[in-house]
Structures are given as C-alpha cells and as structure tokens.
Amino acid sequence: QVQLVESGGGLVQAGGSLRLSCAASGSIFSGNAMGWYRQAPGKQRELVARITSGGITNYADSVKGRFTISRDNAKNTVYLQMNSLKPEDTAVYYCCVVVFTIPPRDYWGQGTQVTVSS
C-alpha cells in the first residue's frame, strides 16, 4: 500500500513562487514515475510535470520555463518548484506515483490548493 502526503500549497500573488512536496510511503517499486497533475474548477485534470526514477522529465507546455520538478529517491519524495506564478495556475494540485509493475499501478495524493491572485 502506497500513501502520498502533499504539502506546500497556498495563496500567492501573481509572479510569486511556491514549492510543493509529496512524500510517498509504503512499497514503491524501483521503476516508477512521480508527478503532479492539476485540476481547475470546471476543467479536466491535466499533467503538469512528471519525473521518472531515472530522472527523465516532461512538462506541460504552459509551465515550461517556470516550473521545475525534482525528486529525492532516497526519501521517495518529489518536489515541484513553481516560479512566476500566474492566476491561470490556480488549481488543486495532485501528486501521482505510477509504479511500473505489470500491470502498472497508480496512486494519488489528496490534493493541495494553489491559488494565485492577480
């Protein structure tokens, strides 16, 4: 059983920064990807950024150059550094871990609110 605990959300003015953290506990297969998704009111959940256990990253076009994802494999923790925040970044941010077993399994955090005021 994998549990994810997120922290770091909050209210920030446009142009500001926030750092999200997500710590995973339990049995995580060494091959996995950790990432962040977000869901704004009335919109579908979308991928923000993800990073594999090998360090391969990918980002949504809307956050490239502003957000940076990183991870500490020893701590099973993933981080999302968000800079130059915009009001359109306002959403609930969810941590997700996909474990590359057969079949793959995904685990989700409870979500953390990020609100960017203009």
BATOR-634858 format. One record per atom (N, C-alpha, C): residue number from 1; residue in one letter; atom name; y, x, z. Coordinates in nm, 4 decimals, always signed. Example, Ala and Ser with C-alpha at 12.3 -4.5 7.8 and 13.67 -1.06 7.14 Angstrom:
! BATOR-634858
+-----+------+------+----------+----------+----------+
:  nr : rest : atom :        Y :        X :        Z :
+-----+------+------+----------+----------+----------+
:   1 :    a :    N :  -0.5690 :  +1.3190 :  +0.7800 :
:   1 :    a :   CA :  -0.4500 :  +1.2300 :  +0.7800 :
:   1 :    a :    C :  -0.3300 :  +1.3200 :  +0.7800 :
:   2 :    s :    N :  -0.2250 :  +1.2850 :  +0.7080 :
:   2 :    s :   CA :  -0.1060 :  +1.3670 :  +0.7140 :
:   2 :    s :    C :  +0.0030 :  +1.2900 :  +0.7870 :
+-----+------+------+----------+----------+----------+
END
This chain:
! BATOR-634858
+-----+------+------+----------+----------+----------+
:  nr : rest : atom :        Y :        X :        Z :
+-----+------+------+----------+----------+----------+
:   1 :    q :    N :  -0.1184 :  +0.0839 :  +0.0000 :
:   1 :    q :   CA :  +0.0000 :  +0.0000 :  +0.0000 :
:   1 :    q :    C :  +0.1241 :  +0.0878 :  +0.0000 :
:   2 :    v :    N :  +0.2143 :  +0.0638 :  -0.0937 :
:   2 :    v :   CA :  +0.3376 :  +0.1404 :  -0.1056 :
:   2 :    v :    C :  +0.4537 :  +0.0536 :  -0.0605 :
:   3 :    q :    N :  +0.5386 :  +0.1094 :  +0.0220 :
:   3 :    q :   CA :  +0.6599 :  +0.0396 :  +0.0645 :
:   3 :    q :    C :  +0.7806 :  +0.1217 :  +0.0250 :
:   4 :    l :    N :  +0.8854 :  +0.0535 :  -0.0188 :
:   4 :    l :   CA :  +1.0077 :  +0.1193 :  -0.0614 :
:   4 :    l :    C :  +1.1223 :  +0.0726 :  +0.0269 :
:   5 :    v :    N :  +1.1979 :  +0.1678 :  +0.0767 :
:   5 :    v :   CA :  +1.3131 :  +0.1368 :  +0.1607 :
:   5 :    v :    C :  +1.4374 :  +0.1928 :  +0.0940 :
:   6 :    e :    N :  +1.5290 :  +0.1043 :  +0.0584 :
:   6 :    e :   CA :  +1.6511 :  +0.1423 :  -0.0118 :
:   6 :    e :    C :  +1.7683 :  +0.1494 :  +0.0852 :
:   7 :    s :    N :  +1.8642 :  +0.2322 :  +0.0517 :
:   7 :    s :   CA :  +1.9870 :  +0.2396 :  +0.1303 :
:   7 :    s :    C :  +2.0996 :  +0.2892 :  +0.0413 :
:   8 :    g :    N :  +2.2223 :  +0.2676 :  +0.0861 :
:   8 :    g :   CA :  +2.3369 :  +0.3257 :  +0.0185 :
:   8 :    g :    C :  +2.4247 :  +0.2300 :  -0.0589 :
:   9 :    g :    N :  +2.3881 :  +0.1044 :  -0.0676 :
:   9 :    g :   CA :  +2.4738 :  +0.0108 :  -0.1383 :
:   9 :    g :    C :  +2.6000 :  -0.0189 :  -0.0593 :
:  10 :    g :    N :  +2.6898 :  -0.0954 :  -0.1207 :
:  10 :    g :   CA :  +2.8126 :  -0.1325 :  -0.0517 :
:  10 :    g :    C :  +2.9216 :  -0.1739 :  -0.1459 :
:  11 :    l :    N :  +3.0425 :  -0.1762 :  -0.0923 :
:  11 :    l :   CA :  +3.1612 :  -0.2157 :  -0.1673 :
:  11 :    l :    C :  +3.2469 :  -0.0931 :  -0.1941 :
:  12 :    v :    N :  +3.2887 :  -0.0783 :  -0.3177 :
:  12 :    v :   CA :  +3.3698 :  +0.0373 :  -0.3548 :
:  12 :    v :    C :  +3.4707 :  -0.0058 :  -0.4603 :
:  13 :    q :    N :  +3.5819 :  +0.0620 :  -0.4656 :
:  13 :    q :   CA :  +3.6819 :  +0.0333 :  -0.5686 :
:  13 :    q :    C :  +3.6418 :  +0.0975 :  -0.7005 :
:  14 :    a :    N :  +3.6913 :  +0.0406 :  -0.8078 :
:  14 :    a :   CA :  +3.6659 :  +0.0973 :  -0.9393 :
:  14 :    a :    C :  +3.7089 :  +0.2446 :  -0.9420 :
:  15 :    g :    N :  +3.6248 :  +0.3261 :  -1.0024 :
:  15 :    g :   CA :  +3.6495 :  +0.4694 :  -1.0066 :
:  15 :    g :    C :  +3.5852 :  +0.5457 :  -0.8929 :
:  16 :    g :    N :  +3.5355 :  +0.4737 :  -0.7958 :
:  16 :    g :   CA :  +3.4740 :  +0.5370 :  -0.6806 :
:  16 :    g :    C :  +3.3292 :  +0.5739 :  -0.7047 :
:  17 :    s :    N :  +3.2648 :  +0.6204 :  -0.5974 :
:  17 :    s :   CA :  +3.1269 :  +0.6677 :  -0.6057 :
:  17 :    s :    C :  +3.0422 :  +0.6079 :  -0.4941 :
:  18 :    l :    N :  +2.9144 :  +0.5960 :  -0.5244 :
:  18 :    l :   CA :  +2.8142 :  +0.5578 :  -0.4244 :
:  18 :    l :    C :  +2.6864 :  +0.6347 :  -0.4552 :
:  19 :    r :    N :  +2.6070 :  +0.6538 :  -0.3515 :
:  19 :    r :   CA :  +2.4771 :  +0.7173 :  -0.3696 :
:  19 :    r :    C :  +2.3702 :  +0.6283 :  -0.3092 :
:  20 :    l :    N :  +2.2760 :  +0.5888 :  -0.3924 :
:  20 :    l :   CA :  +2.1632 :  +0.5090 :  -0.3474 :
:  20 :    l :    C :  +2.0436 :  +0.5994 :  -0.3199 :
:  21 :    s :    N :  +1.9671 :  +0.5622 :  -0.2190 :
:  21 :    s :   CA :  +1.8440 :  +0.6334 :  -0.1862 :
:  21 :    s :    C :  +1.7298 :  +0.5341 :  -0.1754 :
:  22 :    c :    N :  +1.6114 :  +0.5797 :  -0.2091 :
:  22 :    c :   CA :  +1.4924 :  +0.4961 :  -0.1979 :
:  22 :    c :    C :  +1.3773 :  +0.5851 :  -0.1543 :
:  23 :    a :    N :  +1.3259 :  +0.5567 :  -0.0361 :
:  23 :    a :   CA :  +1.2146 :  +0.6338 :  +0.0175 :
:  23 :    a :    C :  +1.0863 :  +0.5536 :  +0.0044 :
:  24 :    a :    N :  +0.9849 :  +0.6147 :  -0.0516 :
:  24 :    a :   CA :  +0.8562 :  +0.5492 :  -0.0699 :
:  24 :    a :    C :  +0.7574 :  +0.5989 :  +0.0338 :
:  25 :    s :    N :  +0.6899 :  +0.5078 :  +0.0969 :
:  25 :    s :   CA :  +0.5852 :  +0.5435 :  +0.1931 :
:  25 :    s :    C :  +0.4531 :  +0.4838 :  +0.1479 :
:  26 :    g :    N :  +0.3447 :  +0.5441 :  +0.1918 :
:  26 :    g :   CA :  +0.2140 :  +0.4966 :  +0.1510 :
:  26 :    g :    C :  +0.1536 :  +0.5898 :  +0.0484 :
:  27 :    s :    N :  +0.0527 :  +0.5430 :  -0.0180 :
:  27 :    s :   CA :  -0.0227 :  +0.6250 :  -0.1109 :
:  27 :    s :    C :  +0.0374 :  +0.6178 :  -0.2501 :
:  28 :    i :    N :  +0.0996 :  +0.7277 :  -0.2913 :
:  28 :    i :   CA :  +0.1573 :  +0.7349 :  -0.4253 :
:  28 :    i :    C :  +0.0823 :  +0.8401 :  -0.5037 :
:  29 :    f :    N :  +0.0215 :  +0.7981 :  -0.6094 :
:  29 :    f :   CA :  -0.0472 :  +0.8894 :  -0.6981 :
:  29 :    f :    C :  +0.0506 :  +0.9932 :  -0.7493 :
:  30 :    s :    N :  +0.0053 :  +1.1159 :  -0.7701 :
:  30 :    s :   CA :  +0.0954 :  +1.2236 :  -0.8083 :
:  30 :    s :    C :  +0.1640 :  +1.1980 :  -0.9414 :
:  31 :    g :    N :  +0.1011 :  +1.1211 :  -1.0278 :
:  31 :    g :   CA :  +0.1662 :  +1.0853 :  -1.1536 :
:  31 :    g :    C :  +0.2377 :  +0.9533 :  -1.1372 :
:  32 :    n :    N :  +0.3687 :  +0.9568 :  -1.1409 :
:  32 :    n :   CA :  +0.4429 :  +0.8326 :  -1.1232 :
:  32 :    n :    C :  +0.5833 :  +0.8468 :  -1.1796 :
:  33 :    a :    N :  +0.6510 :  +0.7379 :  -1.1856 :
:  33 :    a :   CA :  +0.7923 :  +0.7358 :  -1.2221 :
:  33 :    a :    C :  +0.8657 :  +0.6538 :  -1.1171 :
:  34 :    m :    N :  +0.9809 :  +0.7029 :  -1.0778 :
:  34 :    m :   CA :  +1.0651 :  +0.6313 :  -0.9822 :
:  34 :    m :    C :  +1.1950 :  +0.5975 :  -1.0526 :
:  35 :    g :    N :  +1.2463 :  +0.4807 :  -1.0261 :
:  35 :    g :   CA :  +1.3664 :  +0.4427 :  -1.0984 :
:  35 :    g :    C :  +1.4449 :  +0.3338 :  -1.0299 :
:  36 :    w :    N :  +1.5550 :  +0.3014 :  -1.0939 :
:  36 :    w :   CA :  +1.6457 :  +0.1988 :  -1.0453 :
:  36 :    w :    C :  +1.6700 :  +0.0963 :  -1.1556 :
:  37 :    y :    N :  +1.6621 :  -0.0280 :  -1.1167 :
:  37 :    y :   CA :  +1.6972 :  -0.1398 :  -1.2027 :
:  37 :    y :    C :  +1.8115 :  -0.2145 :  -1.1357 :
:  38 :    r :    N :  +1.8803 :  -0.2959 :  -1.2116 :
:  38 :    r :   CA :  +1.9848 :  -0.3781 :  -1.1516 :
:  38 :    r :    C :  +1.9854 :  -0.5164 :  -1.2148 :
:  39 :    q :    N :  +2.0349 :  -0.6093 :  -1.1366 :
:  39 :    q :   CA :  +2.0454 :  -0.7462 :  -1.1856 :
:  39 :    q :    C :  +2.1766 :  -0.8055 :  -1.1377 :
:  40 :    a :    N :  +2.2598 :  -0.8389 :  -1.2338 :
:  40 :    a :   CA :  +2.3865 :  -0.9054 :  -1.2049 :
:  40 :    a :    C :  +2.3661 :  -1.0565 :  -1.2110 :
:  41 :    p :    N :  +2.4529 :  -1.1327 :  -1.1466 :
:  41 :    p :   CA :  +2.4377 :  -1.2793 :  -1.1474 :
:  41 :    p :    C :  +2.4342 :  -1.3336 :  -1.2895 :
:  42 :    g :    N :  +2.3333 :  -1.4156 :  -1.3164 :
:  42 :    g :   CA :  +2.3219 :  -1.4779 :  -1.4470 :
:  42 :    g :    C :  +2.2684 :  -1.3885 :  -1.5561 :
:  43 :    k :    N :  +2.2287 :  -1.2675 :  -1.5197 :
:  43 :    k :   CA :  +2.1783 :  -1.1741 :  -1.6203 :
:  43 :    k :    C :  +2.0369 :  -1.1312 :  -1.5868 :
:  44 :    q :    N :  +1.9690 :  -1.0757 :  -1.6866 :
:  44 :    q :   CA :  +1.8335 :  -1.0267 :  -1.6651 :
:  44 :    q :    C :  +1.8372 :  -0.8916 :  -1.5959 :
:  45 :    r :    N :  +1.7294 :  -0.8628 :  -1.5275 :
:  45 :    r :   CA :  +1.7167 :  -0.7313 :  -1.4655 :
:  45 :    r :    C :  +1.7053 :  -0.6262 :  -1.5749 :
:  46 :    e :    N :  +1.7755 :  -0.5160 :  -1.5574 :
:  46 :    e :   CA :  +1.7753 :  -0.4110 :  -1.6584 :
:  46 :    e :    C :  +1.7528 :  -0.2747 :  -1.5954 :
:  47 :    l :    N :  +1.6946 :  -0.1865 :  -1.6740 :
:  47 :    l :   CA :  +1.6736 :  -0.0496 :  -1.6291 :
:  47 :    l :    C :  +1.8076 :  +0.0230 :  -1.6232 :
:  48 :    v :    N :  +1.8301 :  +0.0935 :  -1.5137 :
:  48 :    v :   CA :  +1.9477 :  +0.1785 :  -1.5013 :
:  48 :    v :    C :  +1.9098 :  +0.3232 :  -1.5302 :
:  49 :    a :    N :  +1.8088 :  +0.3716 :  -1.4595 :
:  49 :    a :   CA :  +1.7651 :  +0.5098 :  -1.4781 :
:  49 :    a :    C :  +1.6262 :  +0.5249 :  -1.4170 :
:  50 :    r :    N :  +1.5510 :  +0.6190 :  -1.4706 :
:  50 :    r :   CA :  +1.4209 :  +0.6487 :  -1.4138 :
:  50 :    r :    C :  +1.3919 :  +0.7962 :  -1.4292 :
:  51 :    i :    N :  +1.3029 :  +0.8453 :  -1.3438 :
:  51 :    i :   CA :  +1.2655 :  +0.9860 :  -1.3473 :
:  51 :    i :    C :  +1.1177 :  +0.9953 :  -1.3151 :
:  52 :    t :    N :  +1.0469 :  +1.0746 :  -1.3946 :
:  52 :    t :   CA :  +0.9041 :  +1.0905 :  -1.3713 :
:  52 :    t :    C :  +0.8790 :  +1.1989 :  -1.2678 :
:  53 :    s :    N :  +0.7560 :  +1.2072 :  -1.2225 :
:  53 :    s :   CA :  +0.7205 :  +1.3107 :  -1.1265 :
:  53 :    s :    C :  +0.7352 :  +1.4492 :  -1.1882 :
:  54 :    g :    N :  +0.7352 :  +1.4555 :  -1.3216 :
:  54 :    g :   CA :  +0.7576 :  +1.5827 :  -1.3896 :
:  54 :    g :    C :  +0.9031 :  +1.6119 :  -1.4174 :
:  55 :    g :    N :  +0.9923 :  +1.5196 :  -1.3790 :
:  55 :    g :   CA :  +1.1353 :  +1.5449 :  -1.3933 :
:  55 :    g :    C :  +1.1988 :  +1.4925 :  -1.5206 :
:  56 :    i :    N :  +1.1233 :  +1.4187 :  -1.5992 :
:  56 :    i :   CA :  +1.1808 :  +1.3613 :  -1.7218 :
:  56 :    i :    C :  +1.2632 :  +1.2389 :  -1.6844 :
:  57 :    t :    N :  +1.3867 :  +1.2357 :  -1.7365 :
:  57 :    t :   CA :  +1.4773 :  +1.1269 :  -1.7027 :
:  57 :    t :    C :  +1.5157 :  +1.0455 :  -1.8259 :
:  58 :    n :    N :  +1.5496 :  +0.9217 :  -1.8032 :
:  58 :    n :   CA :  +1.6155 :  +0.8426 :  -1.9062 :
:  58 :    n :    C :  +1.7104 :  +0.7444 :  -1.8388 :
:  59 :    y :    N :  +1.8174 :  +0.7130 :  -1.9130 :
:  59 :    y :   CA :  +1.9264 :  +0.6328 :  -1.8604 :
:  59 :    y :    C :  +1.9619 :  +0.5196 :  -1.9562 :
:  60 :    a :    N :  +2.0138 :  +0.4129 :  -1.9001 :
:  60 :    a :   CA :  +2.0747 :  +0.3110 :  -1.9833 :
:  60 :    a :    C :  +2.2008 :  +0.3694 :  -2.0459 :
:  61 :    d :    N :  +2.2303 :  +0.3288 :  -2.1676 :
:  61 :    d :   CA :  +2.3488 :  +0.3818 :  -2.2356 :
:  61 :    d :    C :  +2.4755 :  +0.3557 :  -2.1550 :
:  62 :    s :    N :  +2.4797 :  +0.2450 :  -2.0856 :
:  62 :    s :   CA :  +2.6008 :  +0.2053 :  -2.0143 :
:  62 :    s :    C :  +2.6336 :  +0.2952 :  -1.8951 :
:  63 :    v :    N :  +2.5363 :  +0.3738 :  -1.8497 :
:  63 :    v :   CA :  +2.5607 :  +0.4591 :  -1.7324 :
:  63 :    v :    C :  +2.5535 :  +0.6073 :  -1.7639 :
:  64 :    k :    N :  +2.5190 :  +0.6419 :  -1.8859 :
:  64 :    k :   CA :  +2.5092 :  +0.7841 :  -1.9209 :
:  64 :    k :    C :  +2.6423 :  +0.8535 :  -1.8983 :
:  65 :    g :    N :  +2.6337 :  +0.9711 :  -1.8363 :
:  65 :    g :   CA :  +2.7536 :  +1.0476 :  -1.8072 :
:  65 :    g :    C :  +2.8212 :  +1.0092 :  -1.6774 :
:  66 :    r :    N :  +2.7806 :  +0.8991 :  -1.6181 :
:  66 :    r :   CA :  +2.8405 :  +0.8550 :  -1.4916 :
:  66 :    r :    C :  +2.7396 :  +0.8559 :  -1.3770 :
:  67 :    f :    N :  +2.6151 :  +0.8217 :  -1.4071 :
:  67 :    f :   CA :  +2.5097 :  +0.8143 :  -1.3049 :
:  67 :    f :    C :  +2.4132 :  +0.9312 :  -1.3228 :
:  68 :    t :    N :  +2.3603 :  +0.9779 :  -1.2110 :
:  68 :    t :   CA :  +2.2601 :  +1.0837 :  -1.2137 :
:  68 :    t :    C :  +2.1447 :  +1.0465 :  -1.1213 :
:  69 :    i :    N :  +2.0248 :  +1.0490 :  -1.1760 :
:  69 :    i :   CA :  +1.9067 :  +1.0213 :  -1.0953 :
:  69 :    i :    C :  +1.8384 :  +1.1526 :  -1.0613 :
:  70 :    s :    N :  +1.7863 :  +1.1605 :  -0.9403 :
:  70 :    s :   CA :  +1.7134 :  +1.2795 :  -0.8968 :
:  70 :    s :    C :  +1.6060 :  +1.2359 :  -0.7970 :
:  71 :    r :    N :  +1.5171 :  +1.3276 :  -0.7679 :
:  71 :    r :   CA :  +1.4117 :  +1.2939 :  -0.6736 :
:  71 :    r :    C :  +1.3689 :  +1.4158 :  -0.5944 :
:  72 :    d :    N :  +1.3164 :  +1.3871 :  -0.4774 :
:  72 :    d :   CA :  +1.2589 :  +1.4896 :  -0.3907 :
:  72 :    d :    C :  +1.1119 :  +1.4529 :  -0.3763 :
:  73 :    n :    N :  +1.0254 :  +1.5229 :  -0.4484 :
:  73 :    n :   CA :  +0.8838 :  +1.4876 :  -0.4485 :
:  73 :    n :    C :  +0.8195 :  +1.5067 :  -0.3115 :
:  74 :    a :    N :  +0.8664 :  +1.6038 :  -0.2358 :
:  74 :    a :   CA :  +0.8094 :  +1.6271 :  -0.1033 :
:  74 :    a :    C :  +0.8362 :  +1.5104 :  -0.0097 :
:  75 :    k :    N :  +0.9470 :  +1.4413 :  -0.0346 :
:  75 :    k :   CA :  +0.9849 :  +1.3279 :  +0.0508 :
:  75 :    k :    C :  +0.9559 :  +1.1935 :  -0.0150 :
:  76 :    n :    N :  +0.9041 :  +1.1967 :  -0.1388 :
:  76 :    n :   CA :  +0.8827 :  +1.0714 :  -0.2138 :
:  76 :    n :    C :  +1.0084 :  +0.9857 :  -0.2144 :
:  77 :    t :    N :  +1.1196 :  +1.0503 :  -0.2413 :
:  77 :    t :   CA :  +1.2482 :  +0.9819 :  -0.2370 :
:  77 :    t :    C :  +1.3204 :  +1.0017 :  -0.3696 :
:  78 :    v :    N :  +1.3827 :  +0.8954 :  -0.4159 :
:  78 :    v :   CA :  +1.4616 :  +0.9003 :  -0.5382 :
:  78 :    v :    C :  +1.6057 :  +0.8642 :  -0.5031 :
:  79 :    y :    N :  +1.6978 :  +0.9288 :  -0.5722 :
:  79 :    y :   CA :  +1.8394 :  +0.9096 :  -0.5477 :
:  79 :    y :    C :  +1.9082 :  +0.8662 :  -0.6774 :
:  80 :    l :    N :  +2.0147 :  +0.7914 :  -0.6612 :
:  80 :    l :   CA :  +2.0990 :  +0.7562 :  -0.7747 :
:  80 :    l :    C :  +2.2434 :  +0.7808 :  -0.7348 :
:  81 :    q :    N :  +2.3004 :  +0.8854 :  -0.7908 :
:  81 :    q :   CA :  +2.4412 :  +0.9164 :  -0.7687 :
:  81 :    q :    C :  +2.5221 :  +0.8420 :  -0.8737 :
:  82 :    m :    N :  +2.6089 :  +0.7556 :  -0.8275 :
:  82 :    m :   CA :  +2.6882 :  +0.6726 :  -0.9184 :
:  82 :    m :    C :  +2.8352 :  +0.7100 :  -0.9056 :
:  83 :    n :    N :  +2.8906 :  +0.7632 :  -1.0126 :
:  83 :    n :   CA :  +3.0314 :  +0.8025 :  -1.0159 :
:  83 :    n :    C :  +3.1073 :  +0.7168 :  -1.1161 :
:  84 :    s :    N :  +3.2382 :  +0.7201 :  -1.1049 :
:  84 :    s :   CA :  +3.3247 :  +0.6450 :  -1.1971 :
:  84 :    s :    C :  +3.2774 :  +0.5004 :  -1.2105 :
:  85 :    l :    N :  +3.2546 :  +0.4391 :  -1.0983 :
:  85 :    l :   CA :  +3.2012 :  +0.3032 :  -1.0997 :
:  85 :    l :    C :  +3.2996 :  +0.2049 :  -1.1604 :
:  86 :    k :    N :  +3.2442 :  +0.1061 :  -1.2283 :
:  86 :    k :   CA :  +3.3217 :  +0.0025 :  -1.2941 :
:  86 :    k :    C :  +3.2831 :  -0.1340 :  -1.2371 :
:  87 :    p :    N :  +3.3715 :  -0.2309 :  -1.2476 :
:  87 :    p :   CA :  +3.3355 :  -0.3652 :  -1.1986 :
:  87 :    p :    C :  +3.2077 :  -0.4193 :  -1.2620 :
:  88 :    e :    N :  +3.1813 :  -0.3825 :  -1.3856 :
:  88 :    e :   CA :  +3.0591 :  -0.4307 :  -1.4516 :
:  88 :    e :    C :  +2.9320 :  -0.3656 :  -1.3981 :
:  89 :    d :    N :  +2.9463 :  -0.2686 :  -1.3094 :
:  89 :    d :   CA :  +2.8291 :  -0.2109 :  -1.2424 :
:  89 :    d :    C :  +2.7857 :  -0.2956 :  -1.1223 :
:  90 :    t :    N :  +2.8653 :  -0.3938 :  -1.0890 :
:  90 :    t :   CA :  +2.8322 :  -0.4817 :  -0.9771 :
:  90 :    t :    C :  +2.7010 :  -0.5534 :  -1.0024 :
:  91 :    a :    N :  +2.6084 :  -0.5387 :  -0.9084 :
:  91 :    a :   CA :  +2.4756 :  -0.5978 :  -0.9231 :
:  91 :    a :    C :  +2.3943 :  -0.5691 :  -0.7973 :
:  92 :    v :    N :  +2.2787 :  -0.6304 :  -0.7912 :
:  92 :    v :   CA :  +2.1792 :  -0.5900 :  -0.6924 :
:  92 :    v :    C :  +2.0940 :  -0.4821 :  -0.7581 :
:  93 :    y :    N :  +2.0822 :  -0.3711 :  -0.6922 :
:  93 :    y :   CA :  +2.0066 :  -0.2577 :  -0.7445 :
:  93 :    y :    C :  +1.8709 :  -0.2515 :  -0.6760 :
:  94 :    y :    N :  +1.7673 :  -0.2417 :  -0.7575 :
:  94 :    y :   CA :  +1.6303 :  -0.2403 :  -0.7081 :
:  94 :    y :    C :  +1.5634 :  -0.1068 :  -0.7394 :
:  95 :    c :    N :  +1.4989 :  -0.0533 :  -0.6406 :
:  95 :    c :   CA :  +1.4170 :  +0.0655 :  -0.6607 :
:  95 :    c :    C :  +1.2786 :  +0.0226 :  -0.7096 :
:  96 :    c :    N :  +1.2236 :  +0.1001 :  -0.8000 :
:  96 :    c :   CA :  +1.0916 :  +0.0694 :  -0.8537 :
:  96 :    c :    C :  +1.0103 :  +0.1973 :  -0.8668 :
:  97 :    v :    N :  +0.8859 :  +0.1900 :  -0.8284 :
:  97 :    v :   CA :  +0.7930 :  +0.3016 :  -0.8475 :
:  97 :    v :    C :  +0.6764 :  +0.2518 :  -0.9316 :
:  98 :    v :    N :  +0.6499 :  +0.3208 :  -1.0397 :
:  98 :    v :   CA :  +0.5338 :  +0.2904 :  -1.1233 :
:  98 :    v :    C :  +0.4345 :  +0.4043 :  -1.1056 :
:  99 :    v :    N :  +0.3163 :  +0.3682 :  -1.0623 :
:  99 :    v :   CA :  +0.2121 :  +0.4672 :  -1.0398 :
:  99 :    v :    C :  +0.1194 :  +0.4666 :  -1.1602 :
: 100 :    f :    N :  +0.0955 :  +0.5835 :  -1.2172 :
: 100 :    f :   CA :  +0.0209 :  +0.5934 :  -1.3418 :
: 100 :    f :    C :  -0.1293 :  +0.5967 :  -1.3184 :
: 101 :    t :    N :  -0.1770 :  +0.4931 :  -1.2524 :
: 101 :    t :   CA :  -0.3206 :  +0.4724 :  -1.2411 :
: 101 :    t :    C :  -0.3648 :  +0.3857 :  -1.3586 :
: 102 :    i :    N :  -0.4934 :  +0.3582 :  -1.3656 :
: 102 :    i :   CA :  -0.5447 :  +0.2699 :  -1.4701 :
: 102 :    i :    C :  -0.6032 :  +0.1462 :  -1.4044 :
: 103 :    p :    N :  -0.5367 :  +0.0296 :  -1.4176 :
: 103 :    p :   CA :  -0.4090 :  +0.0091 :  -1.4856 :
: 103 :    p :    C :  -0.2914 :  +0.0579 :  -1.4002 :
: 104 :    p :    N :  -0.1742 :  +0.0743 :  -1.4610 :
: 104 :    p :   CA :  -0.0572 :  +0.1153 :  -1.3821 :
: 104 :    p :    C :  -0.0201 :  +0.0089 :  -1.2803 :
: 105 :    r :    N :  +0.0400 :  +0.0532 :  -1.1716 :
: 105 :    r :   CA :  +0.0856 :  -0.0393 :  -1.0688 :
: 105 :    r :    C :  +0.2334 :  -0.0160 :  -1.0437 :
: 106 :    d :    N :  +0.3072 :  -0.1218 :  -1.0208 :
: 106 :    d :   CA :  +0.4485 :  -0.1067 :  -0.9898 :
: 106 :    d :    C :  +0.4799 :  -0.1687 :  -0.8552 :
: 107 :    y :    N :  +0.5732 :  -0.1069 :  -0.7878 :
: 107 :    y :   CA :  +0.6172 :  -0.1503 :  -0.6560 :
: 107 :    y :    C :  +0.7695 :  -0.1598 :  -0.6573 :
: 108 :    w :    N :  +0.8210 :  -0.2582 :  -0.5832 :
: 108 :    w :   CA :  +0.9649 :  -0.2842 :  -0.5856 :
: 108 :    w :    C :  +1.0225 :  -0.2870 :  -0.4457 :
: 109 :    g :    N :  +1.1462 :  -0.2376 :  -0.4345 :
: 109 :    g :   CA :  +1.2197 :  -0.2494 :  -0.3107 :
: 109 :    g :    C :  +1.2831 :  -0.3872 :  -0.2987 :
: 110 :    q :    N :  +1.3487 :  -0.4091 :  -0.1861 :
: 110 :    q :   CA :  +1.4061 :  -0.5402 :  -0.1586 :
: 110 :    q :    C :  +1.5415 :  -0.5596 :  -0.2264 :
: 111 :    g :    N :  +1.5993 :  -0.4523 :  -0.2752 :
: 111 :    g :   CA :  +1.7289 :  -0.4611 :  -0.3430 :
: 111 :    g :    C :  +1.8444 :  -0.4289 :  -0.2498 :
: 112 :    t :    N :  +1.9461 :  -0.3676 :  -0.3058 :
: 112 :    t :   CA :  +2.0670 :  -0.3370 :  -0.2304 :
: 112 :    t :    C :  +2.1877 :  -0.3740 :  -0.3164 :
: 113 :    q :    N :  +2.2845 :  -0.4382 :  -0.2549 :
: 113 :    q :   CA :  +2.4003 :  -0.4880 :  -0.3282 :
: 113 :    q :    C :  +2.5016 :  -0.3768 :  -0.3508 :
: 114 :    v :    N :  +2.5463 :  -0.3664 :  -0.4745 :
: 114 :    v :   CA :  +2.6573 :  -0.2775 :  -0.5096 :
: 114 :    v :    C :  +2.7674 :  -0.3647 :  -0.5675 :
: 115 :    t :    N :  +2.8844 :  -0.3578 :  -0.5071 :
: 115 :    t :   CA :  +2.9983 :  -0.4359 :  -0.5540 :
: 115 :    t :    C :  +3.1143 :  -0.3419 :  -0.5828 :
: 116 :    v :    N :  +3.1655 :  -0.3503 :  -0.7045 :
: 116 :    v :   CA :  +3.2769 :  -0.2654 :  -0.7458 :
: 116 :    v :    C :  +3.3968 :  -0.3560 :  -0.7706 :
: 117 :    s :    N :  +3.5012 :  -0.3344 :  -0.6948 :
: 117 :    s :   CA :  +3.6206 :  -0.4172 :  -0.7085 :
: 117 :    s :    C :  +3.7187 :  -0.3521 :  -0.8048 :
: 118 :    s :    N :  +3.7925 :  -0.4356 :  -0.8746 :
: 118 :    s :   CA :  +3.8887 :  -0.3840 :  -0.9731 :
: 118 :    s :    C :  +4.0242 :  -0.3586 :  -0.9108 :
+-----+------+------+----------+----------+----------+
END
